[in-house]
Amino acid sequence: MRIVNKVLREIYHSLTAAGWIWLGMSTLGPPPVRPEPSLHEPPQGHPERLRPDIALTTTELALQKQLMAPIGDQW
């Protein structure tokens, strides 16, 4: 009789966990909140850093214009 109780208890816990998953809930509580990473400029000497002494090319100027334009005015 003890074995039947253990088996039924395990079946109950398994079905309960499956139900929580089916409903999209977790028995562990809400997931931990992760802080969003802060964005910083690249450090000095980094290859992606812009050089203020060199003017942008025509292609770069066109790309900058597209990026700065409002969403509906890009084309």
C-alpha positions as a printed NumPy array, in Angstrom:
array([[  0.   ,   0.   ,   0.   ],
       [  2.935,   2.359,   0.665],
       [  4.224,   1.85 ,  -2.875],
       [  0.829,   2.686,  -4.359],
       [  0.701,   5.893,  -2.281],
       [  4.191,   6.902,  -3.437],
       [  3.367,   6.207,  -7.086],
       [  0.095,   8.133,  -6.904],
       [  1.792,  11.042,  -5.145],
       [  4.479,  11.211,  -7.864],
       [  1.838,  11.056, -10.59 ],
       [ -0.059,  13.872,  -8.874],
       [  3.066,  16.067,  -8.654],
       [  3.961,  15.351, -12.287],
       [  0.471,  16.237, -13.514],
       [  0.449,  19.389, -11.385],
       [  3.788,  20.522, -12.858],
       [  2.565,  19.728, -16.385],
       [ -0.562,  21.812, -15.719],
       [  1.496,  24.773, -14.55 ],
       [  3.642,  24.529, -17.68 ],
       [  0.538,  24.243, -19.881],
       [ -0.852,  27.427, -18.348],
       [  2.465,  29.203, -18.909],
       [  3.164,  29.567, -15.23 ],
       [  6.045,  28.388, -13.165],
       [  6.026,  26.895,  -9.715],
       [  9.362,  28.636,  -9.088],
       [  7.931,  32.163,  -9.141],
       [  8.651,  34.985, -11.568],
       [ 11.994,  35.013, -13.386],
       [ 14.675,  37.251, -11.906],
       [ 14.866,  40.769, -13.291],
       [ 18.109,  41.357, -15.149],
       [ 19.435,  44.892, -15.389],
       [ 19.75 ,  46.153, -18.936],
       [ 23.359,  46.655, -20.002],
       [ 24.4  ,  50.276, -20.28 ],
       [ 25.866,  51.337, -23.61 ],
       [ 29.095,  53.3  , -23.675],
       [ 31.187,  54.723, -26.466],
       [ 34.121,  52.594, -27.624],
       [ 37.377,  53.348, -25.799],
       [ 40.082,  55.56 , -27.296],
       [ 41.919,  53.873, -30.16 ],
       [ 39.106,  51.401, -30.826],
       [ 38.643,  50.696, -34.574],
       [ 34.909,  51.525, -34.408],
       [ 35.474,  54.968, -32.921],
       [ 34.832,  57.881, -35.326],
       [ 37.644,  60.29 , -36.044],
       [ 36.478,  63.901, -35.869],
       [ 39.338,  65.1  , -38.114],
       [ 38.174,  63.037, -41.138],
       [ 35.016,  64.025, -43.018],
       [ 32.366,  61.396, -43.798],
       [ 32.211,  59.965, -47.32 ],
       [ 29.141,  60.455, -49.52 ],
       [ 27.939,  56.935, -48.723],
       [ 28.355,  57.54 , -44.993],
       [ 26.511,  60.859, -45.266],
       [ 23.627,  59.155, -47.104],
       [ 23.447,  56.471, -44.407],
       [ 23.516,  59.103, -41.674],
       [ 20.693,  60.986, -43.406],
       [ 18.606,  57.786, -43.567],
       [ 19.235,  57.026, -39.903],
       [ 18.363,  60.548, -38.762],
       [ 15.176,  60.847, -40.885],
       [ 11.776,  60.05 , -39.367],
       [ 10.562,  56.498, -40.028],
       [  8.075,  57.386, -42.802],
       [ 10.508,  59.656, -44.729],
       [ 13.299,  57.181, -45.493],
       [ 12.263,  56.361, -49.064]])
